[in-house]
Amino acid sequence: MATDRLNEYERGIIVPLVCDMLRKSCGRPLPSSVIAEGIRSRGFTVTTRCVRRVINHIRCAGIIPCVASSPKGFFVASNEREITECIYTLASLADSIQEVIDALKRQRYVKFNI
């Protein structure tokens, strides 16, 4: 579960800060770098990688329903189209990753007989 990947600091400090920023963004996409900088400006330490892990946790746990993403950043979807587009994009990404996994397994077998 995504919760297991967060430490106490991330769960107790970073999650509420990210939630606050997402709620206040009024649907405006926020890149992880902007979220991280906003948190750092409040005196906390955070990386963009941490922000992405926290957003994954927020999405999987349903803390804020329908947190979508686009190339411009993360936002709370305001309509069905926005969340459907995000689902489609994520599904396509998952399919692409699975293709690479399958190809590497075949290549590993050919090269190393494993």
Secondary structure, DSSP 8 states (H G I E B T S, - for coil): -GGGGS-HHIIIIIHHHHHHHHHHTTT--B-HHHHHHHHHTTT----HHHHHHHHHHHHHHTSSTTEEEETTEEEE--SHHHHHHHHHHHHHHHHHHHHHHHHHHHHHHHHH--
